[in-house]
Amino acid sequence: MQIISNTFQIVVFSKFENKYKFLLLKRSDDDDVYPGIWQICTGTREENENTLLAALRELNEETGIEKFIKFWNVPKVASYYSVKRDAVAFSPVFAVEIEPDYKIVISNEHSDYKWIDKEEARHILFVPSYIDSINTVCDYIINPITSYLYEIHDENLKILRNYH
């Protein structure tokens, strides 16, 4: 068995009339991994790619999101066992807040998207780490007392983009 860490999760949220909602993507029915289920945005880092830059790339590829209000490194690492790879995978979690009227453009990996609140997520998401990631975002990122601790500032993103 091996240990891998080339995947990540991105919790996308927005504030709709004083209530936070989270973006879910429905995987295409013909997808080979979890066909037809609802999920948060996920991705895989390519070889020699910086994880944060990979997250920004996947966010754009899967949702069309290029601009955001803020971006965070969530204080959580999701983990799971992959039977197919015979590996334990560790996935860092990021969060991004966007404007509520942002036009979402899904990739062919997905067939639909919707905005849901935290309580609805418990009934729609079947991968426990997705629910845990949303809960952690609510507890530490949306929380104004701790949010600033995990924010990735725009100047750091610019430095990373220029470095690679």
C-alpha positions as a Markdown table, in Angstrom:
| # | Residue | x | y | z |
|---|---|---|---|---|
| 1 | Met | 0.0 | 0.0 | 0.0 |
| 2 | Gln | 1.2 | 3.5 | -0.8 |
| 3 | Ile | 0.3 | 7.0 | 0.5 |
| 4 | Ile | -0.6 | 9.6 | -2.1 |
| 5 | Ser | -1.5 | 13.3 | -2.0 |
| 6 | Asn | -2.2 | 14.6 | -5.4 |
| 7 | Thr | -5.9 | 15.3 | -5.0 |
| 8 | Phe | -7.7 | 18.2 | -3.3 |
| 9 | Gln | -11.2 | 19.6 | -2.5 |
| 10 | Ile | -12.5 | 23.1 | -3.1 |
| 11 | Val | -15.5 | 24.3 | -1.2 |
| 12 | Val | -17.2 | 27.1 | -3.2 |
| 13 | Phe | -19.7 | 29.3 | -1.4 |
| 14 | Ser | -21.6 | 32.5 | -1.7 |
| 15 | Lys | -24.0 | 34.6 | 0.4 |
| 16 | Phe | -27.5 | 34.7 | -0.9 |
| 17 | Glu | -29.8 | 37.1 | 1.0 |
| 18 | Asn | -27.8 | 36.7 | 4.3 |
| 19 | Lys | -27.6 | 32.9 | 4.0 |
| 20 | Tyr | -24.5 | 31.1 | 2.9 |
| 21 | Lys | -24.9 | 28.4 | 0.2 |
| 22 | Phe | -22.5 | 25.9 | -1.2 |
| 23 | Leu | -21.9 | 24.9 | -4.8 |
| 24 | Leu | -22.5 | 21.3 | -5.6 |
| 25 | Leu | -21.6 | 19.6 | -8.9 |
| 26 | Lys | -23.3 | 16.5 | -10.2 |
| 27 | Arg | -20.9 | 14.0 | -11.8 |
| 28 | Ser | -21.8 | 12.8 | -15.3 |
| 29 | Asp | -23.6 | 9.5 | -15.4 |
| 30 | Asp | -20.9 | 8.0 | -17.6 |
| 31 | Asp | -18.0 | 9.1 | -15.3 |
| 32 | Asp | -15.8 | 6.2 | -14.1 |
| 33 | Val | -15.5 | 7.6 | -10.5 |
| 34 | Tyr | -18.7 | 8.1 | -8.6 |
| 35 | Pro | -21.0 | 8.5 | -11.6 |
| 36 | Gly | -24.1 | 10.6 | -11.0 |
| 37 | Ile | -23.4 | 11.7 | -7.5 |
| 38 | Trp | -23.3 | 15.2 | -6.1 |
| 39 | Gln | -20.0 | 16.5 | -4.9 |
| 40 | Ile | -18.0 | 19.6 | -4.1 |
| 41 | Cys | -15.4 | 20.7 | -6.5 |
| 42 | Thr | -12.4 | 18.3 | -6.6 |
| 43 | Gly | -9.3 | 18.0 | -8.6 |
| 44 | Thr | -6.0 | 16.3 | -9.1 |
| 45 | Arg | -2.6 | 17.9 | -9.2 |
| 46 | Glu | -0.5 | 17.2 | -12.3 |
| 47 | Glu | 3.1 | 16.1 | -11.9 |
| 48 | Asn | 5.4 | 18.9 | -10.7 |
| 49 | Glu | 2.4 | 21.3 | -10.4 |
| 50 | Asn | 1.9 | 23.4 | -7.2 |
| 51 | Thr | -1.2 | 22.2 | -5.4 |
| 52 | Leu | -2.6 | 25.7 | -4.9 |
| 53 | Leu | -2.2 | 26.5 | -8.6 |
| 54 | Ala | -3.7 | 23.2 | -9.5 |
| 55 | Ala | -6.7 | 24.0 | -7.3 |
| 56 | Leu | -7.2 | 27.4 | -9.1 |
| 57 | Arg | -6.8 | 25.6 | -12.5 |
| 58 | Glu | -9.4 | 22.9 | -11.6 |
| 59 | Leu | -11.7 | 25.4 | -10.2 |
| 60 | Asn | -11.7 | 27.2 | -13.5 |
| 61 | Glu | -12.0 | 24.0 | -15.6 |
| 62 | Glu | -14.9 | 22.6 | -13.6 |
| 63 | Thr | -16.9 | 25.7 | -12.8 |
| 64 | Gly | -15.6 | 28.6 | -15.0 |
| 65 | Ile | -14.7 | 30.5 | -11.9 |
| 66 | Glu | -11.8 | 32.9 | -12.5 |
| 67 | Lys | -12.5 | 35.7 | -10.1 |
| 68 | Phe | -13.4 | 35.4 | -6.4 |
| 69 | Ile | -13.9 | 37.5 | -3.4 |
| 70 | Lys | -11.4 | 35.5 | -1.2 |
| 71 | Phe | -9.5 | 32.3 | -1.2 |
| 72 | Trp | -8.6 | 30.2 | 1.9 |
| 73 | Asn | -6.5 | 27.2 | 2.9 |
| 74 | Val | -9.0 | 25.3 | 5.1 |
| 75 | Pro | -7.6 | 23.8 | 8.3 |
| 76 | Lys | -8.5 | 20.2 | 7.2 |
| 77 | Val | -7.0 | 17.4 | 5.1 |
| 78 | Ala | -9.5 | 14.9 | 3.8 |
| 79 | Ser | -8.4 | 11.3 | 3.7 |
| 80 | Tyr | -9.7 | 8.1 | 2.1 |
| 81 | Tyr | -8.6 | 4.7 | 1.0 |
| 82 | Ser | -8.6 | 4.0 | -2.8 |
| 83 | Val | -9.1 | 0.3 | -3.6 |
| 84 | Lys | -8.3 | 0.9 | -7.2 |
| 85 | Arg | -4.9 | 2.3 | -6.3 |
| 86 | Asp | -4.4 | 0.4 | -3.1 |
| 87 | Ala | -3.4 | 3.7 | -1.5 |
| 88 | Val | -4.4 | 6.0 | 1.3 |
| 89 | Ala | -5.0 | 9.5 | -0.2 |
| 90 | Phe | -4.7 | 12.8 | 1.6 |
| 91 | Ser | -6.5 | 15.8 | 0.1 |
| 92 | Pro | -5.9 | 19.3 | 1.2 |
| 93 | Val | -9.1 | 21.4 | 1.3 |
| 94 | Phe | -9.5 | 25.0 | 0.0 |
| 95 | Ala | -12.4 | 27.4 | 0.1 |
| 96 | Val | -13.4 | 30.2 | -2.3 |
| 97 | Glu | -16.2 | 32.8 | -1.9 |
| 98 | Ile | -17.7 | 34.2 | -5.1 |
| 99 | Glu | -20.4 | 36.7 | -5.8 |
| 100 | Pro | -23.9 | 35.1 | -5.8 |
| 101 | Asp | -24.6 | 36.1 | -9.4 |
| 102 | Tyr | -21.4 | 34.6 | -10.8 |
| 103 | Lys | -22.1 | 32.6 | -13.9 |
| 104 | Ile | -21.2 | 28.9 | -13.3 |
| 105 | Val | -20.0 | 27.0 | -16.4 |
| 106 | Ile | -19.7 | 23.3 | -15.7 |
| 107 | Ser | -17.3 | 21.0 | -17.5 |
| 108 | Asn | -18.2 | 17.8 | -19.3 |
| 109 | Glu | -17.2 | 15.9 | -16.1 |
| 110 | His | -20.5 | 17.2 | -14.7 |
| 111 | Ser | -24.1 | 17.2 | -15.8 |
| 112 | Asp | -25.6 | 19.8 | -13.4 |
| 113 | Tyr | -24.9 | 22.2 | -10.5 |
| 114 | Lys | -26.9 | 23.7 | -7.7 |
| 115 | Trp | -26.5 | 25.9 | -4.6 |
| 116 | Ile | -27.5 | 24.3 | -1.2 |
| 117 | Asp | -27.3 | 25.3 | 2.4 |
| 118 | Lys | -25.3 | 23.3 | 5.0 |
| 119 | Glu | -28.3 | 21.3 | 6.2 |
| 120 | Glu | -29.3 | 20.2 | 2.7 |
| 121 | Ala | -25.7 | 19.0 | 2.1 |
| 122 | Arg | -26.1 | 16.3 | 4.7 |
| 123 | His | -29.0 | 14.8 | 2.6 |
| 124 | Ile | -27.4 | 15.1 | -0.8 |
| 125 | Leu | -23.7 | 14.3 | -0.3 |
| 126 | Phe | -22.7 | 10.7 | 0.1 |
| 127 | Val | -19.0 | 11.1 | 0.5 |
| 128 | Pro | -18.4 | 11.9 | 4.2 |
| 129 | Ser | -15.4 | 14.1 | 3.6 |
| 130 | Tyr | -17.4 | 16.5 | 1.5 |
| 131 | Ile | -19.8 | 17.1 | 4.4 |
| 132 | Asp | -16.9 | 17.4 | 6.8 |
| 133 | Ser | -15.2 | 20.0 | 4.5 |
| 134 | Ile | -18.4 | 22.1 | 4.3 |
| 135 | Asn | -18.7 | 21.9 | 8.1 |
| 136 | Thr | -15.1 | 23.0 | 8.6 |
| 137 | Val | -15.6 | 25.9 | 6.2 |
| 138 | Cys | -18.6 | 27.0 | 8.3 |
| 139 | Asp | -16.7 | 26.7 | 11.5 |
| 140 | Tyr | -13.4 | 28.4 | 10.5 |
| 141 | Ile | -13.7 | 30.2 | 7.2 |
| 142 | Ile | -17.2 | 31.8 | 7.3 |
| 143 | Asn | -16.6 | 32.5 | 11.0 |
| 144 | Pro | -15.2 | 36.1 | 11.1 |
| 145 | Ile | -13.2 | 35.4 | 14.3 |
| 146 | Thr | -11.0 | 32.8 | 12.6 |
| 147 | Ser | -11.4 | 33.5 | 8.8 |
| 148 | Tyr | -8.4 | 35.8 | 8.5 |
| 149 | Leu | -6.0 | 33.1 | 9.9 |
| 150 | Tyr | -6.5 | 30.9 | 6.8 |
| 151 | Glu | -6.9 | 33.5 | 4.0 |
| 152 | Ile | -4.5 | 33.2 | 1.1 |
| 153 | His | -3.9 | 36.8 | 0.0 |
| 154 | Asp | -3.9 | 37.9 | -3.6 |
| 155 | Glu | -0.2 | 38.9 | -3.5 |
| 156 | Asn | 0.7 | 35.3 | -2.5 |
| 157 | Leu | -1.3 | 33.9 | -5.4 |
| 158 | Lys | 0.4 | 36.4 | -7.8 |
| 159 | Ile | 3.8 | 35.3 | -6.5 |
| 160 | Leu | 2.9 | 31.6 | -7.0 |
| 161 | Arg | 1.6 | 32.3 | -10.5 |
| 162 | Asn | 4.8 | 34.2 | -11.5 |
| 163 | Tyr | 7.1 | 31.6 | -9.9 |
| 164 | His | 5.7 | 28.7 | -12.0 |
